[in-house]
């Protein structure tokens, strides 16, 4: 049985413990206030005063107003651009407004030769890859136009107003009577690439003659338009190992061909499903009524109506190479 004295001693002991705990809690609180974020008040961090973080001064009201004005201008410019695209689609008789392609990828896809399109020593010799499709999951296609026979001013206006990206593969014997037409094309951001000097069936030629056809066109494009192309398309899509070796010797890095071809009045397909696919390269030609069943704008209209209806946007081929 405990005595009164023992009860008193025990109570005093408990009070002592409680007092000690209170003192420890107060000390911890003071220490935390003196060195927030794990810092010691005796050693303030850079950018603090007496261990306290410095607060950045508020932005001047004028600066905030400028930022808001910039955002408003950007939105207004985007709205005007969209309205212009809608108006252009109506003006050129499109069924729908073309879709806008996504930004170019920061990391380019790896381009390899399509299986079955290789030549002997293709990969071992580092020859330009031959391909019909860019490897991508994006719903995009690429329009490419060959030779340069037709020089329709309406085509330039239409593609400019619609902001339609495409790549031109040119042959000198067809463009030399009007180099200026293709200079206007280049000035609108179109890349002008190599389709040989005279559009021959290359596999029938010697290596030396193939090299003259390809390197000679490189020289023409550099002289007339200031750049030496990286892309070369063999006429008719026909080539052999000498073709690709000659192209490589002239600075060519890629030899794209195509997976579909569009005309003013119909489409043609390489694949058995008779349809387009993500990343497909589409071929057309500079042709008018004298060579086909419609004009260049007719061809563009047929092309855009189909790809837009199927949810595809048109991207710039060079952005993926």
ChimeraX commands (.cxc) that place a marker at each C-alpha (Angstrom):
marker #1 position 0.00,0.00,0.00 radius 0.5
marker #1 position 1.41,3.37,-1.10 radius 0.5
marker #1 position 1.73,6.17,1.44 radius 0.5
marker #1 position 0.75,9.79,0.89 radius 0.5
marker #1 position 4.43,10.65,0.64 radius 0.5
marker #1 position 4.95,8.12,-2.10 radius 0.5
marker #1 position 1.97,9.53,-4.04 radius 0.5
marker #1 position 3.40,13.01,-3.70 radius 0.5
marker #1 position 6.83,11.90,-4.95 radius 0.5
marker #1 position 5.31,10.16,-7.95 radius 0.5
marker #1 position 3.24,13.22,-8.84 radius 0.5
marker #1 position 6.27,15.46,-8.63 radius 0.5
marker #1 position 8.17,13.08,-10.85 radius 0.5
marker #1 position 5.39,13.14,-13.51 radius 0.5
marker #1 position 5.27,16.94,-13.42 radius 0.5
marker #1 position 9.03,17.02,-13.92 radius 0.5
marker #1 position 8.78,14.75,-16.97 radius 0.5
marker #1 position 5.95,16.80,-18.45 radius 0.5
marker #1 position 7.90,20.03,-17.94 radius 0.5
marker #1 position 10.91,18.51,-19.67 radius 0.5
marker #1 position 8.86,17.47,-22.66 radius 0.5
marker #1 position 7.37,20.96,-22.97 radius 0.5
marker #1 position 10.84,22.50,-22.92 radius 0.5
marker #1 position 12.04,20.09,-25.61 radius 0.5
marker #1 position 9.02,20.94,-27.82 radius 0.5
marker #1 position 9.65,24.66,-27.45 radius 0.5
marker #1 position 13.33,24.21,-28.31 radius 0.5
marker #1 position 12.45,22.22,-31.43 radius 0.5
marker #1 position 9.99,24.89,-32.54 radius 0.5
marker #1 position 12.55,27.64,-32.09 radius 0.5
marker #1 position 15.16,25.60,-33.98 radius 0.5
marker #1 position 12.71,25.00,-36.86 radius 0.5
marker #1 position 11.89,28.70,-37.13 radius 0.5
marker #1 position 15.55,29.66,-37.10 radius 0.5
marker #1 position 16.51,27.29,-39.93 radius 0.5
marker #1 position 13.58,26.51,-42.22 radius 0.5
marker #1 position 13.98,23.99,-45.02 radius 0.5
marker #1 position 16.79,22.28,-43.16 radius 0.5
marker #1 position 19.06,25.36,-42.94 radius 0.5
marker #1 position 20.92,26.73,-40.00 radius 0.5
marker #1 position 20.19,30.38,-39.11 radius 0.5
marker #1 position 23.90,30.86,-38.52 radius 0.5
marker #1 position 24.55,29.95,-42.16 radius 0.5
marker #1 position 21.79,31.51,-44.32 radius 0.5
marker #1 position 21.37,30.09,-47.83 radius 0.5
marker #1 position 22.06,32.16,-50.91 radius 0.5
marker #1 position 19.02,34.22,-51.79 radius 0.5
marker #1 position 17.85,34.50,-48.14 radius 0.5
marker #1 position 18.14,37.10,-45.44 radius 0.5
marker #1 position 18.75,35.79,-41.90 radius 0.5
marker #1 position 17.70,32.36,-43.08 radius 0.5
marker #1 position 14.39,33.60,-44.52 radius 0.5
marker #1 position 13.65,33.14,-48.28 radius 0.5
marker #1 position 13.62,36.39,-50.19 radius 0.5
marker #1 position 10.39,37.05,-52.02 radius 0.5
marker #1 position 10.60,38.22,-55.63 radius 0.5
marker #1 position 9.09,41.64,-56.10 radius 0.5
marker #1 position 5.74,41.61,-57.89 radius 0.5
marker #1 position 5.85,42.16,-61.64 radius 0.5
marker #1 position 5.08,45.72,-62.62 radius 0.5
marker #1 position 1.54,46.16,-63.83 radius 0.5
marker #1 position 2.83,47.40,-67.18 radius 0.5
marker #1 position 4.74,44.13,-67.76 radius 0.5
marker #1 position 1.68,42.02,-66.97 radius 0.5
marker #1 position -0.34,44.13,-69.39 radius 0.5
marker #1 position 2.27,43.54,-72.12 radius 0.5
marker #1 position 2.12,39.76,-71.58 radius 0.5
marker #1 position -1.66,39.79,-71.76 radius 0.5
marker #1 position -1.53,41.93,-74.91 radius 0.5
marker #1 position 0.90,39.48,-76.53 radius 0.5
marker #1 position -1.42,36.57,-75.75 radius 0.5
marker #1 position -4.34,38.47,-77.19 radius 0.5
marker #1 position -2.41,39.26,-80.37 radius 0.5
marker #1 position -1.37,35.60,-80.77 radius 0.5
marker #1 position -4.95,34.43,-80.35 radius 0.5
marker #1 position -6.14,37.05,-82.81 radius 0.5
marker #1 position -3.48,36.02,-85.36 radius 0.5
marker #1 position -4.42,32.34,-84.97 radius 0.5
marker #1 position -8.08,33.21,-85.43 radius 0.5
marker #1 position -7.34,35.24,-88.57 radius 0.5
marker #1 position -5.20,32.41,-89.98 radius 0.5
marker #1 position -7.98,29.89,-89.38 radius 0.5
marker #1 position -10.54,32.18,-90.99 radius 0.5
marker #1 position -8.23,32.58,-93.99 radius 0.5
marker #1 position -7.93,28.79,-94.33 radius 0.5
marker #1 position -11.71,28.41,-94.18 radius 0.5
marker #1 position -12.15,31.10,-96.83 radius 0.5
marker #1 position -9.45,29.52,-99.04 radius 0.5
marker #1 position -11.06,26.09,-98.76 radius 0.5
marker #1 position -14.37,27.56,-99.92 radius 0.5
marker #1 position -12.75,29.59,-102.67 radius 0.5
marker #1 position -11.00,26.53,-104.13 radius 0.5
marker #1 position -14.05,24.28,-103.89 radius 0.5
marker #1 position -12.87,21.88,-101.17 radius 0.5
marker #1 position -15.46,19.78,-99.38 radius 0.5
marker #1 position -13.77,20.31,-96.00 radius 0.5
marker #1 position -11.14,22.58,-94.50 radius 0.5
marker #1 position -7.79,20.72,-94.59 radius 0.5
marker #1 position -6.47,19.54,-91.24 radius 0.5
marker #1 position -3.35,21.13,-89.80 radius 0.5
marker #1 position -0.33,18.85,-89.46 radius 0.5
marker #1 position 1.25,18.43,-86.02 radius 0.5
marker #1 position 4.62,20.07,-85.34 radius 0.5
marker #1 position 7.65,18.31,-86.80 radius 0.5
marker #1 position 9.09,15.69,-84.44 radius 0.5
marker #1 position 12.07,16.73,-82.35 radius 0.5
marker #1 position 13.63,13.33,-83.01 radius 0.5
marker #1 position 13.47,12.20,-86.63 radius 0.5
marker #1 position 12.37,8.63,-87.35 radius 0.5
marker #1 position 14.95,6.14,-88.55 radius 0.5
marker #1 position 14.55,5.69,-92.30 radius 0.5
marker #1 position 15.38,2.32,-93.83 radius 0.5
marker #1 position 14.82,0.72,-97.22 radius 0.5
marker #1 position 11.45,-0.93,-97.63 radius 0.5
marker #1 position 11.82,-4.74,-97.61 radius 0.5
marker #1 position 12.01,-6.03,-101.15 radius 0.5
marker #1 position 13.34,-2.73,-102.50 radius 0.5
marker #1 position 17.00,-3.36,-101.60 radius 0.5
marker #1 position 19.93,-3.72,-104.01 radius 0.5
marker #1 position 23.07,-5.80,-103.42 radius 0.5
marker #1 position 25.20,-4.21,-100.71 radius 0.5
marker #1 position 22.51,-1.65,-99.93 radius 0.5
marker #1 position 22.96,-1.39,-96.18 radius 0.5
marker #1 position 26.60,-2.52,-96.08 radius 0.5
marker #1 position 27.63,0.21,-98.54 radius 0.5
marker #1 position 25.50,2.88,-96.89 radius 0.5
marker #1 position 23.44,3.56,-100.01 radius 0.5
marker #1 position 20.47,5.96,-99.84 radius 0.5
marker #1 position 17.39,4.18,-98.47 radius 0.5
marker #1 position 14.47,3.63,-100.84 radius 0.5
marker #1 position 11.11,3.94,-99.07 radius 0.5
marker #1 position 7.43,4.55,-99.72 radius 0.5
marker #1 position 6.31,5.50,-96.22 radius 0.5
marker #1 position 7.71,7.41,-93.26 radius 0.5
marker #1 position 7.51,5.33,-90.04 radius 0.5
marker #1 position 5.02,7.22,-87.86 radius 0.5
marker #1 position 1.78,6.67,-85.97 radius 0.5
marker #1 position 0.59,10.17,-86.81 radius 0.5
marker #1 position -2.27,10.49,-89.29 radius 0.5
marker #1 position -0.23,12.40,-91.85 radius 0.5
marker #1 position 0.67,11.92,-95.50 radius 0.5
marker #1 position 3.20,13.65,-97.78 radius 0.5
marker #1 position 2.47,15.12,-101.21 radius 0.5
marker #1 position 5.27,14.95,-103.80 radius 0.5
marker #1 position 5.01,16.24,-107.37 radius 0.5
marker #1 position 7.30,15.16,-110.21 radius 0.5
marker #1 position 9.00,16.50,-113.34 radius 0.5
marker #1 position 7.85,20.15,-113.87 radius 0.5
marker #1 position 6.05,19.98,-117.21 radius 0.5
marker #1 position 2.98,22.08,-116.27 radius 0.5
marker #1 position 3.53,25.56,-114.84 radius 0.5
marker #1 position 0.09,26.62,-113.72 radius 0.5
marker #1 position -0.07,29.96,-111.84 radius 0.5
marker #1 position -3.38,28.89,-110.29 radius 0.5
marker #1 position -1.61,25.94,-108.66 radius 0.5
marker #1 position 0.85,28.31,-106.98 radius 0.5
marker #1 position -1.98,30.54,-105.73 radius 0.5
marker #1 position -4.01,27.60,-104.46 radius 0.5
marker #1 position -1.20,25.89,-102.56 radius 0.5
marker #1 position -0.06,29.23,-101.11 radius 0.5
marker #1 position -3.53,30.23,-99.91 radius 0.5
marker #1 position -4.14,26.78,-98.43 radius 0.5
marker #1 position -0.62,26.69,-96.95 radius 0.5
marker #1 position -0.22,23.22,-98.45 radius 0.5
marker #1 position 3.21,21.59,-97.96 radius 0.5
marker #1 position 4.63,19.50,-100.79 radius 0.5
marker #1 position 7.97,18.48,-102.31 radius 0.5
marker #1 position 8.87,18.95,-105.98 radius 0.5
marker #1 position 11.17,16.51,-107.82 radius 0.5
marker #1 position 12.33,18.31,-110.97 radius 0.5
marker #1 position 13.91,17.38,-114.32 radius 0.5
marker #1 position 15.92,20.06,-116.05 radius 0.5
marker #1 position 14.67,19.46,-119.59 radius 0.5
marker #1 position 11.13,20.31,-118.41 radius 0.5
marker #1 position 11.87,23.31,-116.17 radius 0.5
marker #1 position 14.57,25.12,-118.14 radius 0.5
marker #1 position 12.08,27.13,-120.18 radius 0.5
marker #1 position 10.80,28.76,-116.96 radius 0.5
marker #1 position 13.20,28.50,-114.04 radius 0.5
marker #1 position 11.42,31.50,-112.52 radius 0.5
marker #1 position 8.19,29.58,-111.92 radius 0.5
marker #1 position 9.99,27.17,-109.61 radius 0.5
marker #1 position 11.89,30.02,-107.96 radius 0.5
marker #1 position 8.49,31.35,-106.83 radius 0.5
marker #1 position 7.76,27.89,-105.50 radius 0.5
marker #1 position 11.04,27.83,-103.58 radius 0.5
marker #1 position 10.31,31.30,-102.16 radius 0.5
marker #1 position 7.06,29.91,-100.73 radius 0.5
marker #1 position 9.04,27.31,-98.77 radius 0.5
marker #1 position 8.80,24.36,-101.18 radius 0.5
marker #1 position 11.92,22.16,-101.35 radius 0.5
marker #1 position 13.09,21.51,-104.92 radius 0.5
marker #1 position 14.66,18.07,-105.30 radius 0.5
marker #1 position 16.37,15.94,-107.94 radius 0.5
marker #1 position 14.59,13.96,-110.67 radius 0.5
marker #1 position 17.54,13.81,-113.17 radius 0.5
marker #1 position 18.38,16.02,-116.11 radius 0.5
marker #1 position 16.41,14.19,-118.83 radius 0.5
marker #1 position 14.17,11.67,-117.02 radius 0.5
marker #1 position 15.71,8.48,-118.54 radius 0.5
marker #1 position 15.17,4.87,-117.55 radius 0.5
marker #1 position 18.27,4.74,-115.38 radius 0.5
marker #1 position 18.91,0.96,-115.07 radius 0.5
marker #1 position 19.59,0.86,-118.83 radius 0.5
marker #1 position 22.47,3.34,-118.45 radius 0.5
marker #1 position 26.06,2.82,-117.37 radius 0.5
marker #1 position 27.21,4.05,-113.99 radius 0.5
marker #1 position 28.97,7.02,-115.62 radius 0.5
marker #1 position 25.85,8.11,-117.52 radius 0.5
marker #1 position 23.65,7.71,-114.48 radius 0.5
marker #1 position 26.07,9.85,-112.51 radius 0.5
marker #1 position 25.91,12.58,-115.18 radius 0.5
marker #1 position 22.11,12.55,-115.03 radius 0.5
marker #1 position 21.96,12.77,-111.24 radius 0.5
marker #1 position 24.99,14.93,-110.44 radius 0.5
marker #1 position 24.21,17.19,-113.38 radius 0.5
marker #1 position 20.76,17.91,-111.94 radius 0.5
marker #1 position 22.33,18.58,-108.55 radius 0.5
marker #1 position 24.48,21.23,-110.26 radius 0.5
marker #1 position 21.47,22.82,-111.98 radius 0.5
marker #1 position 19.46,23.04,-108.76 radius 0.5
marker #1 position 22.39,24.48,-106.85 radius 0.5
marker #1 position 23.09,27.09,-109.55 radius 0.5
marker #1 position 19.46,28.13,-110.06 radius 0.5
marker #1 position 18.03,27.80,-106.56 radius 0.5
marker #1 position 21.00,27.87,-104.21 radius 0.5
marker #1 position 20.79,24.43,-102.63 radius 0.5
marker #1 position 22.12,20.98,-103.39 radius 0.5
marker #1 position 19.31,18.51,-102.65 radius 0.5
marker #1 position 19.50,15.62,-100.22 radius 0.5
marker #1 position 16.56,13.85,-101.91 radius 0.5
marker #1 position 16.49,12.12,-105.28 radius 0.5
marker #1 position 13.67,10.23,-106.96 radius 0.5
marker #1 position 14.58,7.92,-109.85 radius 0.5
marker #1 position 12.33,8.37,-112.91 radius 0.5
marker #1 position 9.47,5.85,-112.98 radius 0.5
marker #1 position 10.72,4.62,-109.60 radius 0.5
marker #1 position 13.27,2.41,-111.37 radius 0.5
marker #1 position 16.85,2.05,-110.14 radius 0.5
marker #1 position 19.70,-0.37,-109.60 radius 0.5
marker #1 position 22.80,-0.44,-107.42 radius 0.5
marker #1 position 24.65,1.92,-109.79 radius 0.5
marker #1 position 21.80,4.42,-109.50 radius 0.5
marker #1 position 22.08,4.60,-105.73 radius 0.5
marker #1 position 25.88,4.66,-105.77 radius 0.5
marker #1 position 25.84,7.52,-108.26 radius 0.5
marker #1 position 23.27,9.37,-106.18 radius 0.5
marker #1 position 25.34,8.93,-103.02 radius 0.5
marker #1 position 28.42,10.28,-104.81 radius 0.5
marker #1 position 26.46,13.47,-105.62 radius 0.5
marker #1 position 25.43,14.11,-102.01 radius 0.5
marker #1 position 22.03,12.40,-102.04 radius 0.5
marker #1 position 20.97,10.87,-98.72 radius 0.5
marker #1 position 17.44,9.62,-99.42 radius 0.5
marker #1 position 15.60,8.10,-102.39 radius 0.5
marker #1 position 11.88,8.29,-101.58 radius 0.5
marker #1 position 9.43,6.82,-104.05 radius 0.5
marker #1 position 5.67,6.51,-103.28 radius 0.5
marker #1 position 2.82,4.40,-101.98 radius 0.5
marker #1 position -0.08,6.09,-103.81 radius 0.5
marker #1 position -0.48,8.26,-106.88 radius 0.5
marker #1 position -3.16,10.90,-107.29 radius 0.5
marker #1 position -4.45,12.28,-110.60 radius 0.5
marker #1 position -7.02,14.94,-111.37 radius 0.5
marker #1 position -9.72,12.28,-111.75 radius 0.5
marker #1 position -8.65,9.20,-109.74 radius 0.5
marker #1 position -6.21,7.55,-107.29 radius 0.5
marker #1 position -3.91,4.55,-107.75 radius 0.5
marker #1 position -2.50,2.43,-104.91 radius 0.5
marker #1 position 0.50,0.20,-104.29 radius 0.5
marker #1 position -1.10,-1.74,-101.44 radius 0.5
marker #1 position -3.83,-4.33,-101.94 radius 0.5
marker #1 position -6.15,-2.60,-99.45 radius 0.5
marker #1 position -6.44,0.33,-101.90 radius 0.5
marker #1 position -6.17,2.94,-99.16 radius 0.5
marker #1 position -3.80,5.44,-97.56 radius 0.5
marker #1 position -1.87,4.83,-94.32 radius 0.5
marker #1 position -0.03,6.96,-91.73 radius 0.5
marker #1 position 3.20,8.31,-93.20 radius 0.5
marker #1 position 2.46,7.41,-96.83 radius 0.5
marker #1 position 4.20,9.31,-99.60 radius 0.5
marker #1 position 1.79,10.31,-102.37 radius 0.5
marker #1 position 2.99,10.96,-105.94 radius 0.5
marker #1 position 1.52,13.34,-108.48 radius 0.5
marker #1 position 2.85,15.15,-111.57 radius 0.5
marker #1 position 2.95,18.65,-112.96 radius 0.5
marker #1 position 0.20,18.06,-115.53 radius 0.5
marker #1 position -2.61,20.10,-117.05 radius 0.5
marker #1 position -5.64,19.50,-119.25 radius 0.5
marker #1 position -3.47,18.83,-122.29 radius 0.5
marker #1 position -1.95,15.77,-120.57 radius 0.5
marker #1 position -4.76,14.54,-118.39 radius 0.5
marker #1 position -8.36,14.91,-117.35 radius 0.5
marker #1 position -8.07,18.06,-115.30 radius 0.5
marker #1 position -5.88,20.86,-114.01 radius 0.5
marker #1 position -3.32,21.02,-111.22 radius 0.5
marker #1 position -5.94,22.57,-108.88 radius 0.5
marker #1 position -8.27,19.68,-109.79 radius 0.5
marker #1 position -5.56,17.25,-108.66 radius 0.5
marker #1 position -5.00,19.13,-105.39 radius 0.5
marker #1 position -8.75,19.20,-104.76 radius 0.5
marker #1 position -9.09,15.44,-105.25 radius 0.5
marker #1 position -6.06,14.81,-103.04 radius 0.5
marker #1 position -7.21,17.04,-100.18 radius 0.5
marker #1 position -10.83,15.93,-100.25 radius 0.5
marker #1 position -9.81,12.30,-99.71 radius 0.5
marker #1 position -7.10,12.74,-97.08 radius 0.5
marker #1 position -9.16,15.24,-95.07 radius 0.5
marker #1 position -12.25,13.03,-95.16 radius 0.5
marker #1 position -10.16,10.16,-93.76 radius 0.5
marker #1 position -8.76,12.31,-90.94 radius 0.5
marker #1 position -5.27,12.90,-92.38 radius 0.5
marker #1 position -3.23,16.10,-92.44 radius 0.5
marker #1 position -0.55,16.88,-95.01 radius 0.5
marker #1 position 2.95,17.28,-93.58 radius 0.5
marker #1 position 6.28,18.40,-95.04 radius 0.5
marker #1 position 8.43,15.42,-96.03 radius 0.5
marker #1 position 11.76,17.11,-95.23 radius 0.5
marker #1 position 10.62,17.69,-91.62 radius 0.5
marker #1 position 10.77,13.92,-91.05 radius 0.5
marker #1 position 14.18,13.28,-92.64 radius 0.5
marker link #1:1,2 radius 0.2
marker link #1:2,3 radius 0.2
marker link #1:3,4 radius 0.2
marker link #1:4,5 radius 0.2
marker link #1:5,6 radius 0.2
marker link #1:6,7 radius 0.2
marker link #1:7,8 radius 0.2
marker link #1:8,9 radius 0.2
marker link #1:9,10 radius 0.2
marker link #1:10,11 radius 0.2
marker link #1:11,12 radius 0.2
marker link #1:12,13 radius 0.2
marker link #1:13,14 radius 0.2
marker link #1:14,15 radius 0.2
marker link #1:15,16 radius 0.2
marker link #1:16,17 radius 0.2
marker link #1:17,18 radius 0.2
marker link #1:18,19 radius 0.2
marker link #1:19,20 radius 0.2
marker link #1:20,21 radius 0.2
marker link #1:21,22 radius 0.2
marker link #1:22,23 radius 0.2
marker link #1:23,24 radius 0.2
marker link #1:24,25 radius 0.2
marker link #1:25,26 radius 0.2
marker link #1:26,27 radius 0.2
marker link #1:27,28 radius 0.2
marker link #1:28,29 radius 0.2
marker link #1:29,30 radius 0.2
marker link #1:30,31 radius 0.2
marker link #1:31,32 radius 0.2
marker link #1:32,33 radius 0.2
marker link #1:33,34 radius 0.2
marker link #1:34,35 radius 0.2
marker link #1:35,36 radius 0.2
marker link #1:36,37 radius 0.2
marker link #1:37,38 radius 0.2
marker link #1:38,39 radius 0.2
marker link #1:39,40 radius 0.2
marker link #1:40,41 radius 0.2
marker link #1:41,42 radius 0.2
marker link #1:42,43 radius 0.2
marker link #1:43,44 radius 0.2
marker link #1:44,45 radius 0.2
marker link #1:45,46 radius 0.2
marker link #1:46,47 radius 0.2
marker link #1:47,48 radius 0.2
marker link #1:48,49 radius 0.2
marker link #1:49,50 radius 0.2
marker link #1:50,51 radius 0.2
marker link #1:51,52 radius 0.2
marker link #1:52,53 radius 0.2
marker link #1:53,54 radius 0.2
marker link #1:54,55 radius 0.2
marker link #1:55,56 radius 0.2
marker link #1:56,57 radius 0.2
marker link #1:57,58 radius 0.2
marker link #1:58,59 radius 0.2
marker link #1:59,60 radius 0.2
marker link #1:60,61 radius 0.2
marker link #1:61,62 radius 0.2
marker link #1:62,63 radius 0.2
marker link #1:63,64 radius 0.2
marker link #1:64,65 radius 0.2
marker link #1:65,66 radius 0.2
marker link #1:66,67 radius 0.2
marker link #1:67,68 radius 0.2
marker link #1:68,69 radius 0.2
marker link #1:69,70 radius 0.2
marker link #1:70,71 radius 0.2
marker link #1:71,72 radius 0.2
marker link #1:72,73 radius 0.2
marker link #1:73,74 radius 0.2
marker link #1:74,75 radius 0.2
marker link #1:75,76 radius 0.2
marker link #1:76,77 radius 0.2
marker link #1:77,78 radius 0.2
marker link #1:78,79 radius 0.2
marker link #1:79,80 radius 0.2
marker link #1:80,81 radius 0.2
marker link #1:81,82 radius 0.2
marker link #1:82,83 radius 0.2
marker link #1:83,84 radius 0.2
marker link #1:84,85 radius 0.2
marker link #1:85,86 radius 0.2
marker link #1:86,87 radius 0.2
marker link #1:87,88 radius 0.2
marker link #1:88,89 radius 0.2
marker link #1:89,90 radius 0.2
marker link #1:90,91 radius 0.2
marker link #1:91,92 radius 0.2
marker link #1:92,93 radius 0.2
marker link #1:93,94 radius 0.2
marker link #1:94,95 radius 0.2
marker link #1:95,96 radius 0.2
marker link #1:96,97 radius 0.2
marker link #1:97,98 radius 0.2
marker link #1:98,99 radius 0.2
marker link #1:99,100 radius 0.2
marker link #1:100,101 radius 0.2
marker link #1:101,102 radius 0.2
marker link #1:102,103 radius 0.2
marker link #1:103,104 radius 0.2
marker link #1:104,105 radius 0.2
marker link #1:105,106 radius 0.2
marker link #1:106,107 radius 0.2
marker link #1:107,108 radius 0.2
marker link #1:108,109 radius 0.2
marker link #1:109,110 radius 0.2
marker link #1:110,111 radius 0.2
marker link #1:111,112 radius 0.2
marker link #1:112,113 radius 0.2
marker link #1:113,114 radius 0.2
marker link #1:114,115 radius 0.2
marker link #1:115,116 radius 0.2
marker link #1:116,117 radius 0.2
marker link #1:117,118 radius 0.2
marker link #1:118,119 radius 0.2
marker link #1:119,120 radius 0.2
marker link #1:120,121 radius 0.2
marker link #1:121,122 radius 0.2
marker link #1:122,123 radius 0.2
marker link #1:123,124 radius 0.2
marker link #1:124,125 radius 0.2
marker link #1:125,126 radius 0.2
marker link #1:126,127 radius 0.2
marker link #1:127,128 radius 0.2
marker link #1:128,129 radius 0.2
marker link #1:129,130 radius 0.2
marker link #1:130,131 radius 0.2
marker link #1:131,132 radius 0.2
marker link #1:132,133 radius 0.2
marker link #1:133,134 radius 0.2
marker link #1:134,135 radius 0.2
marker link #1:135,136 radius 0.2
marker link #1:136,137 radius 0.2
marker link #1:137,138 radius 0.2
marker link #1:138,139 radius 0.2
marker link #1:139,140 radius 0.2
marker link #1:140,141 radius 0.2
marker link #1:141,142 radius 0.2
marker link #1:142,143 radius 0.2
marker link #1:143,144 radius 0.2
marker link #1:144,145 radius 0.2
marker link #1:145,146 radius 0.2
marker link #1:146,147 radius 0.2
marker link #1:147,148 radius 0.2
marker link #1:148,149 radius 0.2
marker link #1:149,150 radius 0.2
marker link #1:150,151 radius 0.2
marker link #1:151,152 radius 0.2
marker link #1:152,153 radius 0.2
marker link #1:153,154 radius 0.2
marker link #1:154,155 radius 0.2
marker link #1:155,156 radius 0.2
marker link #1:156,157 radius 0.2
marker link #1:157,158 radius 0.2
marker link #1:158,159 radius 0.2
marker link #1:159,160 radius 0.2
marker link #1:160,161 radius 0.2
marker link #1:161,162 radius 0.2
marker link #1:162,163 radius 0.2
marker link #1:163,164 radius 0.2
marker link #1:164,165 radius 0.2
marker link #1:165,166 radius 0.2
marker link #1:166,167 radius 0.2
marker link #1:167,168 radius 0.2
marker link #1:168,169 radius 0.2
marker link #1:169,170 radius 0.2
marker link #1:170,171 radius 0.2
marker link #1:171,172 radius 0.2
marker link #1:172,173 radius 0.2
marker link #1:173,174 radius 0.2
marker link #1:174,175 radius 0.2
marker link #1:175,176 radius 0.2
marker link #1:176,177 radius 0.2
marker link #1:177,178 radius 0.2
marker link #1:178,179 radius 0.2
marker link #1:179,180 radius 0.2
marker link #1:180,181 radius 0.2
marker link #1:181,182 radius 0.2
marker link #1:182,183 radius 0.2
marker link #1:183,184 radius 0.2
marker link #1:184,185 radius 0.2
marker link #1:185,186 radius 0.2
marker link #1:186,187 radius 0.2
marker link #1:187,188 radius 0.2
marker link #1:188,189 radius 0.2
marker link #1:189,190 radius 0.2
marker link #1:190,191 radius 0.2
marker link #1:191,192 radius 0.2
marker link #1:192,193 radius 0.2
marker link #1:193,194 radius 0.2
marker link #1:194,195 radius 0.2
marker link #1:195,196 radius 0.2
marker link #1:196,197 radius 0.2
marker link #1:197,198 radius 0.2
marker link #1:198,199 radius 0.2
marker link #1:199,200 radius 0.2
marker link #1:200,201 radius 0.2
marker link #1:201,202 radius 0.2
marker link #1:202,203 radius 0.2
marker link #1:203,204 radius 0.2
marker link #1:204,205 radius 0.2
marker link #1:205,206 radius 0.2
marker link #1:206,207 radius 0.2
marker link #1:207,208 radius 0.2
marker link #1:208,209 radius 0.2
marker link #1:209,210 radius 0.2
marker link #1:210,211 radius 0.2
marker link #1:211,212 radius 0.2
marker link #1:212,213 radius 0.2
marker link #1:213,214 radius 0.2
marker link #1:214,215 radius 0.2
marker link #1:215,216 radius 0.2
marker link #1:216,217 radius 0.2
marker link #1:217,218 radius 0.2
marker link #1:218,219 radius 0.2
marker link #1:219,220 radius 0.2
marker link #1:220,221 radius 0.2
marker link #1:221,222 radius 0.2
marker link #1:222,223 radius 0.2
marker link #1:223,224 radius 0.2
marker link #1:224,225 radius 0.2
marker link #1:225,226 radius 0.2
marker link #1:226,227 radius 0.2
marker link #1:227,228 radius 0.2
marker link #1:228,229 radius 0.2
marker link #1:229,230 radius 0.2
marker link #1:230,231 radius 0.2
marker link #1:231,232 radius 0.2
marker link #1:232,233 radius 0.2
marker link #1:233,234 radius 0.2
marker link #1:234,235 radius 0.2
marker link #1:235,236 radius 0.2
marker link #1:236,237 radius 0.2
marker link #1:237,238 radius 0.2
marker link #1:238,239 radius 0.2
marker link #1:239,240 radius 0.2
marker link #1:240,241 radius 0.2
marker link #1:241,242 radius 0.2
marker link #1:242,243 radius 0.2
marker link #1:243,244 radius 0.2
marker link #1:244,245 radius 0.2
marker link #1:245,246 radius 0.2
marker link #1:246,247 radius 0.2
marker link #1:247,248 radius 0.2
marker link #1:248,249 radius 0.2
marker link #1:249,250 radius 0.2
marker link #1:250,251 radius 0.2
marker link #1:251,252 radius 0.2
marker link #1:252,253 radius 0.2
marker link #1:253,254 radius 0.2
marker link #1:254,255 radius 0.2
marker link #1:255,256 radius 0.2
marker link #1:256,257 radius 0.2
marker link #1:257,258 radius 0.2
marker link #1:258,259 radius 0.2
marker link #1:259,260 radius 0.2
marker link #1:260,261 radius 0.2
marker link #1:261,262 radius 0.2
marker link #1:262,263 radius 0.2
marker link #1:263,264 radius 0.2
marker link #1:264,265 radius 0.2
marker link #1:265,266 radius 0.2
marker link #1:266,267 radius 0.2
marker link #1:267,268 radius 0.2
marker link #1:268,269 radius 0.2
marker link #1:269,270 radius 0.2
marker link #1:270,271 radius 0.2
marker link #1:271,272 radius 0.2
marker link #1:272,273 radius 0.2
marker link #1:273,274 radius 0.2
marker link #1:274,275 radius 0.2
marker link #1:275,276 radius 0.2
marker link #1:276,277 radius 0.2
marker link #1:277,278 radius 0.2
marker link #1:278,279 radius 0.2
marker link #1:279,280 radius 0.2
marker link #1:280,281 radius 0.2
marker link #1:281,282 radius 0.2
marker link #1:282,283 radius 0.2
marker link #1:283,284 radius 0.2
marker link #1:284,285 radius 0.2
marker link #1:285,286 radius 0.2
marker link #1:286,287 radius 0.2
marker link #1:287,288 radius 0.2
marker link #1:288,289 radius 0.2
marker link #1:289,290 radius 0.2
marker link #1:290,291 radius 0.2
marker link #1:291,292 radius 0.2
marker link #1:292,293 radius 0.2
marker link #1:293,294 radius 0.2
marker link #1:294,295 radius 0.2
marker link #1:295,296 radius 0.2
marker link #1:296,297 radius 0.2
marker link #1:297,298 radius 0.2
marker link #1:298,299 radius 0.2
marker link #1:299,300 radius 0.2
marker link #1:300,301 radius 0.2
marker link #1:301,302 radius 0.2
marker link #1:302,303 radius 0.2
marker link #1:303,304 radius 0.2
marker link #1:304,305 radius 0.2
marker link #1:305,306 radius 0.2
marker link #1:306,307 radius 0.2
marker link #1:307,308 radius 0.2
marker link #1:308,309 radius 0.2
marker link #1:309,310 radius 0.2
marker link #1:310,311 radius 0.2
marker link #1:311,312 radius 0.2
marker link #1:312,313 radius 0.2
marker link #1:313,314 radius 0.2
marker link #1:314,315 radius 0.2
marker link #1:315,316 radius 0.2
marker link #1:316,317 radius 0.2
marker link #1:317,318 radius 0.2
marker link #1:318,319 radius 0.2
marker link #1:319,320 radius 0.2
marker link #1:320,321 radius 0.2
view
